[in-house]
Each structure stands twice: as structure tokens, then as C-alpha cells.
Amino acid sequence: MQSYIFLDLDDTLFQTLRKCPLGADDPKLQARACLADGTANSYATHKQQWLWQWLEQGFKIVAVTGRDSFAFNRVTLPFQEEVVLNHGAVILNKQRTINQTWMAGMIKNLPVYHEKLLDLWQAIVAYCHQYTGFKTRLVEDFDITWYGVIKHSAGTEIALTPLLNDIIKQHPHIQDGSLYWHLNGNNLAVLPKIINKENAVSYLMSEYKKQHPNLLTFGAGDSHTDAAFMSLCDYALIPKNTQLFNTLAFTK
């Protein structure tokens, strides 16, 4: 029986220094990803390092991440299987070429949502220009605009919540389901509904089953948007004290 694990990266396999339990005082931390200038900005704890070593021994590991191709290339771990990028918008083959079948479907279906995304994005930018601290970015990868993300210099969900409640949740394209939002920490994203990790993992899972009829699958992730793809798997792995963990109330 072949075992696969569909594995979220940030806040599951590593995280920024401020999210590490002991911070810079932890001598066992290992850098796992860096900024564009080469500065390390994501670290694995000793337990996360052990987890990776364990997974390497028995699983085919498929990264499922919101990172674009540039940010993924700055992750130092040696992934060998397919990779899901941009929250499910892009799938890369083992050779790190674009999965043309998946991309063709995206290119065909995305335009109707693209106009709606830009309409909402205009309202978001107008709101953010009234205040200080906001940083807005439309994520472009492989020459396509996929979704938008907003951060705040305060680094908290609280700073982003008024924008979410007053502008994003009230927008017609959110309310009719064409677009959806996701907030986790200092990342607030708005995405077309066709871009999601669940659909990408479902596609890959069906491809793997053609090669391995007896397939054992695990899903690992920390956030609400990971739950859907994890539910496709035989087993789910959720890091302690994360958004998804706390939502499921795994506390005394």
C-alpha cells in the first residue's frame, strides 16, 4: 500500500520566529525558508524537524501551500512529489513544470471571477488608503493574477477585522459565493471560489489512485482552509495551538 501525505507548510511544518514557542532562545531551531534577500524568516522546532524526518521514511510528501512559486523556491526542504501552490491555483509536476491539464481548467474558468476579484479589490484598496499600516498585494504567478492578500503592520487579526467586516463580508461577490475570504494571523486573503486546496488535492488523489489502487492518505494543516482537503484523506494531522486545532476545541 502506497502512503501519501498532503502537507501544508507555513504554521504546520515551520513558522516565523515570533510563533516559535521559545523564540530566538531555542538553540534547536533550524531555518526552513527565507526572504527574497536570503534572510531566514521561517523556522522548524525540534519536533517539526523530527516530523519531517519521520515522514520522509514512509510517505510520498505533497506540499499543499498558499505560497507562490517564488516563495516556495525559498523553502529549503527537498520535496520530490507534485506541489500545490497559490492555495490550489497551480499544480507543479515532479519536474517542477506546470501541470498543463490543471492549468488549462483554471485558465478556462478564471476570467469570470477575475473581474469580480478586481471589483472587490478596488473597494479594499480605497478603504486601506484611508488608514495607515495596511499592505495590499495582488498575487501574480506564472503571469496570472490569482487572488489578493492584505497584511497590517500591527501583525494581528484584530487590525484586519474592521476591513473584513465592513468591506469584504458586505461585498456582493462575497455574499453570492463567487469569492471567499480567509483570515489567519496577519494574512487576510480574498480568492475566487474555484481556487482552493480541496479541488487540487482531489485531482491529485484521483491521479495517484490510477497508479496505486491501494492508497493510504494523510492530510496535515493548521488553518480553516486546510480542513476541506484534509477531510478527503484517510487521516488528518493538526498541529497543536493552531487556528484549526483551536476551532475544533482540542483543549481541556
C-alpha positions in Angstrom: 0.0 0.0 0.0 1.4 3.4 -1.0 1.2 6.2 1.6 0.8 9.9 0.6 0.7 12.9 2.9 -0.7 16.2 1.6 1.2 18.7 3.7 0.5 22.4 4.4 3.8 24.3 5.1 3.5 27.6 7.0 2.4 27.1 10.6 2.4 23.4 10.1 5.9 22.4 9.2 7.6 25.7 10.2 6.7 29.2 11.2 8.1 32.7 11.8 10.4 33.2 14.7 7.7 35.0 16.8 5.5 32.0 16.6 8.1 29.6 17.8 7.4 28.7 21.5 10.9 29.7 22.7 11.6 32.2 20.0 15.2 33.0 19.4 16.1 31.4 22.7 15.6 28.0 21.2 19.0 26.6 20.2 17.5 23.7 18.3 15.7 25.8 15.7 16.5 25.2 12.1 15.8 27.7 9.3 13.4 26.3 6.7 12.6 29.3 4.5 14.0 32.7 3.7 13.1 36.1 2.3 14.0 37.2 -1.2 17.2 38.7 0.1 18.2 35.4 1.6 17.4 36.3 5.2 15.9 33.4 7.1 12.3 34.0 8.2 10.8 30.6 8.9 12.0 28.0 11.3 11.3 24.4 12.4 11.3 23.4 16.0 13.0 20.2 17.1 9.6 18.4 17.0 8.9 19.7 13.5 12.3 18.5 12.4 11.6 15.1 13.7 8.2 15.1 12.0 9.8 15.8 8.6 12.4 13.0 9.1 9.7 10.6 10.0 7.5 11.5 7.0 10.5 11.1 4.7 10.9 7.5 5.7 7.4 6.2 4.8 5.4 8.8 2.8 5.4 10.5 -0.5 5.1 14.1 0.6 3.0 16.5 -1.5 3.3 20.2 -0.4 -0.1 22.0 -0.4 0.6 25.7 0.2 -0.6 29.2 -0.3 2.9 30.2 -1.3 3.5 31.2 -4.9 6.4 29.7 -6.9 8.9 32.3 -5.8 8.2 31.8 -2.1 8.1 28.0 -2.5 11.5 28.1 -4.1 12.8 29.7 -0.9 11.8 26.7 1.2 14.9 24.5 1.8 13.2 21.1 2.2 13.7 18.6 -0.5 10.2 17.9 -1.9 10.2 15.2 -4.5 6.5 14.9 -5.5 4.0 17.2 -7.1 3.4 20.6 -5.4 0.2 22.6 -5.0 0.8 26.3 -5.0 -1.3 29.5 -4.6 -4.0 27.9 -2.5 -4.7 25.3 -5.2 -4.5 27.6 -8.3 -1.3 25.9 -9.6 0.0 22.3 -9.6 3.6 21.6 -10.4 4.7 18.2 -11.6 7.7 16.4 -10.1 10.0 18.0 -12.6 8.6 21.4 -11.4 6.8 22.1 -14.7 3.2 23.3 -14.8 0.6 20.6 -14.8 -1.0 21.6 -18.1 -4.3 19.8 -17.5 -4.9 21.6 -14.3 -3.7 24.9 -15.6 -6.0 24.6 -18.7 -9.0 24.3 -16.5 -8.0 27.3 -14.4 -7.4 29.5 -17.4 -10.7 28.5 -18.9 -12.8 29.2 -15.7 -10.9 32.0 -14.0 -11.8 35.1 -16.2 -15.4 35.3 -15.0 -14.1 35.5 -11.4 -11.2 37.8 -12.2 -13.4 40.8 -13.0 -15.2 40.2 -9.7 -12.0 40.0 -7.8 -10.8 43.3 -9.2 -14.1 44.9 -8.3 -13.8 43.9 -4.7 -10.1 44.7 -4.7 -10.8 48.3 -5.7 -13.0 48.7 -2.7 -10.4 47.1 -0.4 -7.6 49.4 -1.7 -9.9 52.5 -1.3 -10.5 51.5 2.3 -6.9 50.8 3.1 -5.8 54.2 1.7 -7.8 55.9 4.4 -5.7 54.4 7.2 -2.1 53.6 7.9 -0.5 50.2 8.3 -2.1 48.3 5.5 -0.2 46.5 2.8 -2.2 45.1 -0.1 -1.0 42.8 -2.9 -2.5 41.0 -5.8 -0.7 37.7 -6.1 0.6 37.1 -9.6 2.4 33.9 -10.6 3.1 32.5 -14.0 1.8 35.8 -15.4 -1.7 35.3 -14.0 -3.4 37.2 -11.2 -4.8 34.6 -8.8 -6.0 36.3 -5.6 -5.4 39.2 -3.2 -3.8 39.4 0.2 -3.8 42.1 2.9 -1.5 42.5 5.8 -1.2 45.1 8.6 1.9 46.5 10.3 0.4 45.6 13.7 0.7 42.0 12.8 -2.6 40.8 14.2 -6.0 39.6 13.1 -7.6 42.4 15.2 -6.1 45.1 12.9 -7.6 43.4 9.8 -11.0 42.6 11.2 -12.7 46.0 10.5 -11.7 45.7 6.9 -13.1 42.2 6.8 -16.4 43.1 8.5 -17.1 46.4 6.9 -15.9 45.9 3.3 -15.2 42.3 2.4 -18.0 40.5 4.1 -20.5 43.0 2.8 -19.4 42.9 -0.8 -21.9 41.3 -3.3 -19.4 39.0 -4.8 -18.6 37.6 -1.4 -22.3 37.2 -0.5 -23.2 35.5 -3.7 -20.3 33.0 -3.3 -18.2 34.0 -6.3 -15.4 35.0 -4.0 -14.4 33.9 -0.5 -12.1 35.2 2.3 -9.7 33.6 4.6 -8.1 35.2 7.7 -5.3 33.6 9.7 -3.0 35.7 11.8 -1.7 38.7 9.7 -2.9 37.3 6.4 -6.3 38.2 5.0 -6.9 36.8 1.6 -9.7 37.1 -0.9 -10.0 34.4 -3.6 -12.1 33.2 -6.4 -14.1 30.2 -5.3 -12.5 27.9 -7.9 -9.1 28.4 -6.3 -8.9 26.1 -3.3 -6.7 23.4 -1.9 -9.5 20.8 -1.8 -10.1 20.7 -5.6 -6.3 20.5 -6.3 -5.8 17.7 -3.8 -8.9 15.8 -5.1 -7.4 16.0 -8.6 -4.0 14.7 -7.5 -5.6 12.0 -5.4 -7.5 10.6 -8.4 -4.3 10.6 -10.4 -2.4 8.8 -7.7 -5.1 6.2 -7.4 -4.6 5.3 -11.1 -1.1 4.3 -10.2 -1.8 2.9 -6.7 -5.3 1.4 -6.3 -4.5 0.8 -2.6 -3.8 4.3 -1.4 -3.4 5.5 2.2 -3.7 9.2 2.5 -2.9 11.7 5.3 -3.7 15.4 5.4 -1.9 17.9 7.6 -2.7 21.6 8.1 -3.3 24.3 10.6 -6.0 26.6 9.2 -9.6 26.6 8.3 -8.9 26.4 4.6 -6.9 23.3 5.1 -9.8 21.4 6.7 -11.6 20.7 3.3 -8.6 19.0 1.7 -7.8 17.2 4.9 -11.3 15.7 5.0 -10.6 14.0 1.7 -7.8 12.0 3.3 -8.0 8.8 5.4 -6.4 10.5 8.4 -5.8 14.1 9.5 -2.9 15.7 11.3 -3.4 19.0 13.1 -0.6 20.9 14.9 -1.4 21.9 18.4 -2.4 25.5 19.2 -3.2 26.5 15.6 -6.3 28.0 14.1 -7.9 24.7 13.1 -6.9 23.0 16.4 -8.5 25.8 18.5 -11.6 25.8 16.3 -12.1 22.1 17.0 -11.7 22.8 20.7 -8.9 20.3 21.4 -8.5 21.9 24.8 -9.4 20.9 28.3 
